[in-house]
Amino acid sequence: MLSPVRPILRFALSLIMPHRCLRCGETVGAAPGLCAVCFSKVDFLGEEGCPCCGVSVPQPGLLCGACLKQPPVWSRARSAFSYTPASRDLILRFKHADATHMAPVLAAWLHRAGGALLPEADLLVPVPLHWRRLFFRRYNQSALLARHLSALCGVPADVTVLKRIRHTTPQGTLRRGQRQDNVRTAFRVTVPSRVAGKRIVLLDDVLTTGATVSACARALRAAGAADVAVLTLARVMRP
């Protein structure tokens, strides 16, 4: 028989410390998340995009022009929502405002978005930060997501097997062509035997041009990974 104490404690705690909207800070219901206004502004994605990269296509199941012209290093990519001004606020708070309490909710959204990827995965691997950037930020947002997502889906996470060996210029400050050169040799697998033959889901916050996850995927494939798929919170949707 379930004890009535835990629900009572949860209710009492919600009265003392009510949940706040992850984006605007307004009081929300019994569970953490977004208020109705902010939820309506976030463009959550489904499975109707390009089977390979997830961008919008005229007809479900069709590959987009970019993937037809040059197939990416990774096999499939999925994202929880598109990158818009509203979702950008969420990402920036999570990355730069010590808002680590957001990780469980964001991981739950990743769990939903990764429904086609996670059942086939052997390992979750977050995109790593260079130690200098990690020192100032104090946490790797992708590693936090990997740990919480692992608890939800049961796929083990390895937050140390992929290492950033070069301190690179932030990708957000560079043009599309510069991003590939910036991270081309920036990543290394620390222990190849931990990824050899594994089906990897690579985790990051935003998929923009794909330069960073492509560099990571190349390192993982070179170390023997059988497959590398990509799962991100947000996806920049280009026309």
C-alpha positions in Angstrom: 0.0 0.0 0.0 1.4 3.4 -1.0 2.2 5.7 1.9 0.1 9.0 1.9 3.0 10.9 3.4 5.0 11.6 0.2 2.1 13.2 -1.7 1.3 15.4 1.3 4.9 16.5 1.6 5.0 17.3 -2.1 1.8 19.4 -1.8 3.2 21.2 1.2 6.5 21.9 -0.5 4.6 23.3 -3.6 2.9 25.8 -1.3 6.1 27.0 0.2 8.2 26.8 -3.0 5.9 26.9 -6.0 7.2 25.8 -9.3 8.2 28.7 -11.7 8.1 28.8 -15.4 11.5 27.9 -16.8 11.4 30.8 -19.2 9.6 33.8 -17.6 9.5 32.9 -13.9 5.8 33.0 -13.4 4.2 30.5 -11.0 3.0 27.3 -12.8 1.1 24.2 -11.7 2.1 21.2 -9.6 4.9 20.2 -12.0 7.9 22.2 -13.3 7.8 23.4 -16.8 6.5 26.3 -18.8 3.5 28.6 -18.2 0.7 28.5 -20.8 2.0 31.7 -22.5 5.6 30.5 -22.8 4.5 27.0 -23.9 2.6 28.5 -26.8 5.7 30.4 -27.9 8.0 27.3 -28.0 7.8 25.4 -31.3 8.0 21.8 -30.3 9.0 19.5 -33.2 7.5 16.2 -34.3 8.7 13.4 -36.6 7.6 15.0 -39.8 11.0 16.5 -40.8 13.8 15.1 -42.9 14.5 11.6 -41.8 18.2 12.3 -41.6 18.6 15.8 -40.2 15.1 16.7 -39.0 14.6 20.0 -40.8 11.2 20.9 -42.3 10.5 19.2 -45.7 7.5 19.5 -48.0 6.5 15.9 -47.5 7.2 13.6 -44.5 9.8 11.0 -45.3 11.6 13.0 -47.9 15.3 13.8 -47.5 16.1 17.5 -47.5 18.2 19.0 -50.3 21.2 19.4 -48.1 21.3 15.7 -47.0 20.7 14.6 -50.6 23.6 16.7 -51.8 26.0 15.9 -48.9 24.9 13.2 -46.4 26.1 14.2 -42.9 28.6 12.2 -40.8 25.9 11.2 -38.3 23.0 9.0 -39.4 20.0 10.8 -37.9 19.3 14.0 -35.9 16.3 14.9 -33.8 15.5 18.0 -31.7 12.9 18.8 -29.1 12.1 22.3 -30.5 13.1 24.8 -33.2 15.5 27.6 -32.3 13.4 30.7 -32.0 13.7 33.8 -29.7 11.5 32.1 -27.2 13.5 28.9 -27.1 16.8 30.8 -27.2 15.8 32.3 -23.8 15.5 28.8 -22.4 18.9 27.7 -23.8 20.7 30.8 -22.6 19.3 30.5 -19.1 20.3 26.8 -18.9 23.8 27.4 -20.3 24.9 30.7 -18.7 22.7 31.5 -15.7 23.5 28.5 -13.4 19.9 27.2 -14.0 20.9 23.6 -13.6 17.4 22.9 -12.0 16.1 23.0 -15.6 17.9 19.9 -16.6 15.3 17.3 -15.5 12.5 19.0 -17.6 14.7 19.6 -20.6 15.8 15.9 -20.4 12.2 14.9 -20.4 11.7 16.9 -23.6 14.7 15.2 -25.1 13.3 11.8 -24.1 10.2 12.6 -26.1 12.1 13.9 -29.1 14.5 10.9 -29.1 11.8 8.3 -29.3 13.1 6.9 -32.6 16.7 7.0 -31.5 17.0 6.0 -27.9 15.5 2.4 -28.1 18.4 1.5 -30.5 21.2 3.3 -28.6 23.9 1.6 -26.5 25.5 4.8 -25.1 24.7 8.5 -24.6 27.7 10.8 -25.2 27.5 14.6 -24.5 29.4 17.1 -26.6 32.3 18.1 -24.2 33.5 21.5 -23.2 37.2 22.4 -23.1 38.5 22.5 -19.5 39.1 26.2 -19.7 35.5 26.9 -20.6 34.3 24.3 -18.0 36.3 26.1 -15.3 34.5 29.4 -15.8 31.0 27.9 -16.5 31.4 25.3 -13.8 29.2 22.7 -15.5 28.7 21.2 -19.0 25.0 21.6 -19.9 25.2 18.7 -22.3 26.6 16.4 -19.6 23.8 17.3 -17.3 21.3 16.5 -19.9 23.0 13.1 -20.6 22.8 12.1 -16.9 19.2 13.0 -16.6 18.2 11.4 -19.9 20.0 8.3 -19.0 17.9 8.0 -15.8 14.8 8.3 -17.9 15.6 5.9 -20.8 18.0 3.5 -19.2 20.7 4.0 -21.8 24.1 4.5 -20.0 25.8 7.9 -20.3 29.6 8.3 -20.7 30.5 12.0 -20.0 34.3 11.5 -20.2 34.9 9.3 -23.3 34.8 12.2 -25.7 37.2 15.1 -24.9 37.7 18.5 -26.4 41.4 18.8 -26.9 41.5 22.3 -28.4 40.2 25.5 -26.9 38.2 26.9 -29.8 36.5 30.2 -30.6 32.7 30.0 -29.6 30.8 28.8 -32.7 28.1 31.4 -32.3 30.6 34.2 -33.2 31.6 32.5 -36.5 30.2 32.3 -40.0 29.0 28.9 -41.4 32.2 28.1 -43.3 34.4 29.1 -40.4 32.7 26.8 -38.0 33.9 23.6 -39.7 37.5 24.8 -39.6 37.2 25.9 -36.0 36.3 22.4 -34.7 37.8 20.2 -37.3 40.4 18.5 -35.0 39.0 19.7 -31.7 37.8 16.3 -30.3 39.3 13.0 -29.3 38.0 9.7 -27.9 39.8 9.0 -24.7 39.3 5.2 -24.6 38.3 3.8 -28.0 37.2 0.5 -26.5 34.3 2.2 -24.7 32.7 3.3 -28.0 33.9 0.5 -30.4 30.9 -1.3 -31.9 28.4 0.9 -30.0 25.4 2.8 -31.3 26.0 6.3 -29.9 23.5 9.1 -29.3 25.4 12.4 -29.2 23.8 15.1 -27.1 24.1 18.9 -27.4 22.0 21.9 -26.8 21.6 23.5 -30.3 22.2 22.1 -33.8 23.0 25.0 -36.1 25.2 24.2 -39.0 26.1 20.8 -37.6 29.9 21.6 -37.6 30.4 20.7 -33.9 28.4 17.4 -33.9 30.0 16.4 -37.2 33.5 16.8 -35.7 32.4 14.8 -32.7 30.8 12.1 -34.9 34.0 11.8 -37.0 36.0 11.2 -33.8 33.6 8.6 -32.5 33.4 6.8 -35.9 37.2 6.8 -36.2 37.3 5.1 -32.7 35.0 2.4 -34.0 31.5 3.5 -33.1 29.0 1.5 -35.2 26.6 4.5 -35.5 26.3 8.0 -34.3 22.9 9.8 -34.1 22.4 13.3 -32.8 19.8 14.5 -30.2 19.6 18.2 -29.3 17.3 20.5 -27.5 17.0 23.0 -30.3 17.4 23.0 -34.1 18.0 26.1 -36.2 15.5 25.7 -39.1 16.8 27.2 -42.3 14.5 27.9 -45.3 
